[in-house]
Amino acid sequence: MRRGIIRNAAAVTLVTALALSAVACSSSTPPAAGGDAELELWTFLDPNSADDPRGAALKEIVEEYNAQSDGTTVTVRSINYAKIDAEVIKATASGQGPDLLNVYSNQLPMHVAAKTVQPITEYAQPALDALGDDFLFPIDGVTFDGEIMAMPWEIRAWLLWYRADLLEAAGVEVPTTLDEVGEAAAALQKTGVTGLGVGFSNAGLGASFMEKFVPFTWGNGGEILDGGDAVFDDAAGVATMQQFIDWKSQGAFGDEVLSMGADEILNGVKAGTIAMAIEGSFRVAAARSGEGVGDNLQTAPIPSDDAATPLQTPVAGQTLTVGTNATDTDAAWDFIEFYTSATSQEKFAAAGVLPVLSSVYESPAVTALPNADELNSWLDYIRDYGRPNPVSENFSELSDSLVTGAQQVVFQGADPAETLTRVADAYNAQ
């Protein structure tokens, strides 16, 4: 395996006064004579969720902003992560798009192409210049045609999740290689749980499966995209598909994973019906919030064939953008600065989210957290083995097609090479 570093990439990054709108909103209310502005933020996070600590952090940050703001009020509209991008594109086309939009870095190229967000270079560049090396990731990842289009507020990596209590009860050791993952999962499957939760559902456009396919293909020496073209239809991609075939034959998971996406895996880990999974760092806190879970959920770098060297992990993150329909960009940026400040980053760290500011990891508020060591271990994994997650304007469609192909290969016996070639050719023909 090749040791990875965080690289610049053209589409990768890592960033009630609170009211939830039930209908599509209009763009920002123009400032009144007194300078007041009403802004709406569209995000996948739910500030009223009792299960996701990130939602609680969002709520606290927005409430604090509104309390200290001189005339600007931000309200939040929460939309499911699998639907938000399409809703924003549709709303913006009719002039009803949000003032502020949370965009996952994987989806940013699509929003730039759809013109749902506007450049923020004049605001972001001075702030980034002032931050200097304190900002952990290069801004090239959110820069298109020389314009900064988003401000990152979170970093994420993918990890091996395991329920330590379930492994202990089954007498299974924590796996350190991919072969051991299969052996451990097969043993756990015999206890009545899903040994390894792999999302083979098309839910969320197949993102859950793609999150595994990417690092495994890298580990086999391959790539996903090259210059925008799909190139996974080679020996490396076939070897990755064979890994899933072998795990299925070994009994690491059963047909139940065909109905699993990221949400189902999260819920299964919380409920104790899934013993292991490869999931993101950003959802660990939500999984631990389940009754009886807590520290029973542990994480480790994704194993490779070599116990001493983990797989490279895809690195991505959430960002804040200014919507195309926003009219008060000064007010919108003021909120973005507050949202990405060290104080706000500390709140997200407490929710199990990796901050984008290096100094935050050393702040008293973060070093005092019970998960401080874990946050730093995730950051070390990213620094040593992180690679930008491959993305493109149509990456979601590719994920959806690829998981459909994987269903046919792993569960119906389709030929891996032929299936991958068909998916890649269809994508490249777009």
C-alpha positions in Angstrom: 0.0 0.0 0.0 1.2 3.5 -0.8 1.3 5.9 2.2 -1.1 8.8 1.4 -1.1 12.5 2.2 -3.8 15.1 1.9 -3.6 16.5 -1.6 -5.1 19.5 -3.3 -8.0 18.4 -5.5 -10.5 20.3 -7.6 -13.6 19.1 -5.9 -12.6 17.9 -2.4 -12.5 19.5 0.9 -12.9 19.0 3.9 -16.8 23.4 6.5 -35.4 28.9 18.6 -34.7 31.8 17.1 -34.1 28.6 15.3 -37.1 27.9 13.1 -37.7 25.1 10.6 -39.5 26.1 7.4 -42.0 23.6 6.1 -42.1 25.2 2.7 -39.6 26.4 0.2 -38.1 29.7 1.3 -37.3 32.8 -0.6 -33.9 34.4 -0.8 -32.7 36.6 2.0 -34.9 39.5 3.1 -33.2 42.6 1.9 -31.7 44.7 4.8 -34.3 47.1 6.2 -33.5 50.6 7.1 -32.1 49.5 10.4 -29.8 46.9 8.8 -31.9 43.9 9.8 -31.6 40.7 7.6 -33.4 37.4 7.8 -31.4 34.5 6.4 -32.3 30.9 5.9 -29.8 28.1 6.2 -30.6 24.8 4.4 -28.8 21.8 5.9 -29.0 18.1 6.3 -28.6 18.4 10.1 -31.7 18.4 12.2 -31.4 20.9 15.2 -34.3 19.1 16.9 -32.8 15.6 16.6 -32.4 13.8 19.9 -30.1 11.2 18.2 -27.4 13.3 16.4 -25.1 15.4 18.6 -24.2 17.4 15.5 -27.8 18.7 15.3 -27.6 19.9 18.9 -24.3 21.7 18.2 -25.9 23.3 15.1 -28.8 24.5 17.2 -26.6 26.0 19.9 -24.4 27.8 17.4 -27.3 29.3 15.5 -29.0 30.4 18.7 -25.7 32.0 19.9 -25.3 33.8 16.6 -28.7 35.2 16.7 -28.3 36.4 20.3 -25.1 38.3 19.5 -26.0 39.4 16.0 -26.7 43.1 15.3 -29.9 42.7 13.4 -29.3 39.4 11.4 -31.5 36.4 12.2 -30.7 32.9 10.8 -33.4 30.2 10.7 -32.8 26.6 9.7 -34.5 24.3 7.3 -33.5 20.7 7.7 -33.7 18.4 4.6 -32.7 14.8 4.4 -29.2 14.4 3.1 -30.3 12.3 0.1 -32.8 15.0 -1.0 -31.3 18.3 -0.2 -29.2 18.8 -3.3 -32.0 18.2 -5.7 -34.4 20.4 -3.7 -31.8 23.3 -3.7 -31.2 23.0 -7.5 -34.9 23.1 -8.1 -35.6 26.0 -5.7 -32.7 28.1 -7.0 -33.9 27.7 -10.6 -37.2 29.4 -9.6 -35.5 32.1 -7.5 -36.5 30.5 -4.2 -33.1 29.1 -3.2 -31.6 29.5 0.3 -29.3 32.3 1.5 -26.9 29.8 3.1 -26.5 26.2 2.1 -24.6 23.4 3.7 -22.9 21.4 0.9 -21.0 18.2 1.3 -17.7 18.5 -0.5 -18.5 15.5 -2.8 -21.5 17.4 -4.1 -19.9 20.8 -4.5 -18.9 20.3 -8.2 -22.6 19.6 -9.0 -23.7 22.8 -7.2 -21.1 24.9 -8.9 -22.2 23.5 -12.3 -25.8 24.1 -11.4 -25.1 27.6 -10.3 -26.8 27.2 -7.0 -24.0 28.8 -5.1 -22.0 32.1 -5.6 -18.3 32.9 -5.2 -17.2 34.1 -1.8 -13.5 34.8 -2.6 -13.7 38.4 -1.5 -14.8 37.3 2.0 -13.0 34.0 2.3 -9.5 34.8 1.0 -8.7 37.5 3.7 -10.0 35.2 6.4 -7.9 32.3 5.1 -4.9 34.5 4.8 -5.3 35.4 8.4 -5.7 31.8 9.5 -2.6 30.6 7.6 -1.4 27.2 8.6 -4.0 26.9 11.3 -6.5 25.9 8.5 -5.8 22.2 8.0 -6.7 21.7 4.4 -5.8 23.5 1.2 -8.5 25.8 -0.2 -7.9 24.5 -3.7 -10.5 21.9 -3.0 -13.3 24.4 -3.0 -11.9 26.7 -5.7 -13.3 26.6 -9.2 -12.0 28.8 -12.0 -10.1 30.8 -9.5 -13.1 31.5 -7.2 -13.6 30.2 -3.7 -17.1 28.7 -3.6 -17.4 27.3 -0.1 -15.9 27.5 3.4 -15.2 24.1 5.0 -16.2 23.5 8.6 -15.6 19.8 9.1 -13.2 17.0 8.1 -14.2 13.3 8.0 -12.5 10.0 7.4 -13.7 6.4 7.1 -12.9 3.9 9.8 -13.5 0.4 10.9 -16.3 0.5 13.5 -16.8 -2.5 15.8 -19.0 -3.2 18.8 -16.4 -4.3 21.4 -19.1 -5.9 23.5 -20.4 -8.1 20.7 -16.9 -9.2 19.7 -16.0 -10.0 23.3 -19.2 -12.0 23.8 -18.4 -14.0 20.7 -14.8 -14.5 21.6 -13.7 -12.6 18.5 -10.5 -10.5 18.4 -10.5 -7.1 16.7 -9.4 -7.8 13.1 -6.2 -6.2 11.8 -6.3 -7.4 8.2 -9.0 -7.7 5.6 -8.8 -11.5 5.9 -9.3 -11.2 9.6 -12.3 -8.9 9.0 -14.0 -11.6 7.0 -13.2 -14.3 9.6 -14.4 -12.2 12.4 -17.5 -11.1 10.6 -18.4 -14.7 9.7 -18.0 -15.8 13.3 -20.2 -12.9 14.5 -22.8 -13.6 11.9 -23.3 -17.0 13.5 -24.3 -15.3 16.7 -27.4 -13.9 15.0 -26.1 -10.4 14.1 -24.8 -9.0 10.9 -21.1 -9.5 11.1 -20.1 -6.8 8.7 -22.6 -4.1 7.7 -22.0 -3.2 4.1 -24.6 -0.9 2.4 -25.7 -2.6 -0.8 -28.9 -0.5 -1.0 -29.5 2.3 -3.6 -30.6 4.5 -0.7 -28.7 7.7 -0.6 -27.7 7.0 -4.3 -25.5 4.1 -3.3 -23.1 6.3 -1.3 -22.6 3.8 1.5 -21.2 1.1 -0.9 -19.1 3.7 -2.7 -17.5 4.6 0.6 -16.1 1.1 0.8 -15.4 0.6 -2.9 -13.1 3.6 -3.1 -10.5 2.7 -0.4 -10.5 -1.0 -1.3 -9.8 -0.1 -5.0 -7.0 2.2 -3.9 -5.6 -0.6 -1.8 -5.6 -2.8 -4.8 -3.5 -0.2 -6.7 -6.3 1.3 -8.7 -8.1 4.6 -9.1 -11.7 5.6 -9.4 -11.5 8.5 -11.8 -8.8 9.9 -14.1 -9.4 13.3 -15.6 -13.1 12.8 -14.9 -13.3 9.4 -16.6 -14.1 6.3 -14.7 -11.1 3.9 -14.6 -12.1 1.4 -12.0 -13.0 -1.3 -14.6 -9.5 -2.9 -14.3 -7.8 -5.5 -12.3 -8.0 -3.4 -9.1 -11.7 -2.9 -9.4 -12.3 -6.5 -10.1 -10.2 -7.5 -7.1 -12.4 -5.1 -4.9 -15.5 -6.8 -6.2 -14.0 -10.2 -5.5 -13.3 -9.1 -1.9 -17.1 -8.6 -1.4 -17.8 -11.9 -3.2 -15.4 -13.7 -0.9 -16.9 -12.1 2.2 -20.4 -13.0 1.1 -19.3 -16.6 0.5 -17.5 -16.7 3.8 -20.7 -15.7 5.6 -19.5 -12.2 6.7 -22.9 -10.8 5.8 -26.1 -12.1 4.3 -28.8 -10.9 2.0 -30.0 -8.5 4.7 -27.4 -6.0 3.6 -29.3 -5.5 0.3 -31.7 -3.2 2.2 -29.0 -1.3 4.1 -27.8 2.2 3.4 -25.8 4.5 5.7 -28.8 5.1 8.0 -29.7 1.5 8.3 -26.1 0.6 9.2 -26.0 3.4 11.8 -29.2 2.2 13.3 -28.1 -1.4 13.3 -24.9 -0.6 15.1 -26.9 1.4 17.7 -29.3 -1.5 18.1 -26.6 -4.1 18.4 -27.7 -6.0 15.3 -24.6 -5.1 13.3 -21.2 -5.9 14.9 -18.8 -4.2 12.5 -19.0 -1.7 9.7 -16.8 0.7 7.7 -18.3 4.1 8.3 -17.5 7.8 8.8 -15.9 9.4 11.8 -18.7 12.0 11.7 -21.4 9.5 12.7 -19.6 7.8 15.6 -21.1 10.1 18.2 -24.6 9.5 16.9 -24.1 5.8 17.0 -22.8 6.0 20.6 -26.0 7.8 21.6 -27.9 4.6 21.3 -29.1 3.0 24.5 -26.3 0.8 26.0 -23.8 1.7 23.2 -21.4 4.4 24.5 -17.9 3.1 24.6 -19.0 -0.3 23.4 -18.5 1.2 19.9 -14.8 1.5 19.1 -13.0 2.5 15.9 -9.8 1.7 14.1 -8.1 2.5 10.8 -9.5 0.5 7.9 -7.4 -2.7 7.7 -5.5 -3.7 4.6 -3.7 -7.0 3.7 -0.8 -5.8 6.0 -1.6 -5.5 9.7 1.1 -2.8 10.0 -0.3 -0.5 7.3 -4.0 0.5 7.1 -5.8 1.4 3.9 -5.8 4.9 2.7 -9.0 6.6 3.9 -11.1 8.9 1.7 -11.2 12.4 3.1 -14.2 14.7 2.6 -16.2 17.2 4.7 -19.0 19.6 5.0 -18.9 23.2 3.9 -21.0 26.3 4.1 -21.8 28.3 0.9 -23.8 31.4 0.0 -26.8 30.6 -2.2 -27.1 32.2 -5.6 -30.4 33.8 -4.6 -29.0 35.4 -1.5 -29.1 39.2 -1.6 -27.3 40.1 1.6 -24.0 38.4 1.1 -22.4 40.5 3.9 -24.8 39.1 6.4 -24.4 35.6 5.0 -20.6 35.7 5.3 -20.9 37.1 8.9 -22.7 33.9 9.8 -20.2 31.7 8.0 -17.4 33.3 10.0 -19.2 32.6 13.2 -20.0 29.1 12.2 -16.4 28.3 11.3 -14.9 30.1 14.3 -12.8 28.3 16.9 -15.7 28.6 19.4 -18.1 26.9 17.1 -15.5 24.3 16.1 -15.2 23.4 19.7 -18.9 22.7 19.9 -18.7 20.4 16.9 -15.6 18.7 18.4 -17.7 17.9 21.4 -20.2 16.3 19.0 -17.5 14.0 17.6 -16.8 16.1 14.5 -13.2 16.8 13.4 -12.5 20.5 13.4 -10.8 22.2 10.5 -8.6 24.5 12.7 -5.5 22.9 14.0 -5.4 25.2 17.1 -8.8 23.9 18.2 -7.4 20.5 18.9 -5.1 22.1 21.5 -7.8 24.3 23.1 -8.7 23.6 26.7 -12.3 23.0 25.7 -11.3 20.2 23.4 -8.4 18.7 25.3 -10.8 18.2 28.2 -13.2 16.2 26.1 -13.4 12.5 26.9 -13.0 11.8 23.2 -10.0 14.2 22.7 -7.5 11.4 22.2 -9.8 9.7 19.7 -10.2 12.9 17.7 -6.5 13.3 17.5 -6.0 9.7 16.5 -8.5 10.2 13.6 -6.7 13.3 12.6 -3.4 11.4 12.6 -4.9 8.8 10.4 -6.1 11.5 8.0 -2.6 13.1 8.0 -0.8 9.9 7.3 -3.2 8.0 5.1 -5.8 10.4 3.9 -6.6 11.0 0.2 -9.2 13.3 -1.2 -12.4 11.4 -2.0 -12.7 11.3 -5.8 -15.7 13.4 -7.0 -17.2 14.8 -10.1 -20.3 16.7 -11.2 -22.1 13.3 -11.7 -20.5 11.3 -8.9 -23.9 10.5 -7.2 -25.1 8.9 -10.4 -21.9 6.9 -10.6 -22.4 5.7 -7.0 -25.9 4.7 -7.8 -24.9 2.7 -10.9 -22.0 1.1 -9.2 -24.0 -0.2 -6.2 -26.6 -1.6 -8.7 -23.7 -3.4 -10.4 -22.4 -4.7 -7.1 -25.8 -6.2 -6.2 -25.7 -8.1 -9.5 -22.1 -9.3 -9.0 -22.2 -10.2 -5.3 -25.7 -11.6 -5.0 -26.6 -12.7 -8.5 -23.3 -14.0 -9.8 -22.8 -11.5 -12.6 -19.2 -11.3 -14.0 -17.3 -8.6 -12.1 -15.2 -7.4 -15.1 -18.1 -7.2 -17.5 -20.2 -5.4 -14.9 -17.6 -2.8 -14.0 -16.9 -2.2 -17.7 -20.6 -1.6 -18.4 -20.9 0.8 -15.5 -17.7 2.7 -16.4 -18.7 2.9 -20.1 -22.1 4.2 -19.3 -20.7 6.9 -17.0 -18.0 7.9 -19.5 -20.6 8.2 -22.3 -22.5 11.0 -20.4 
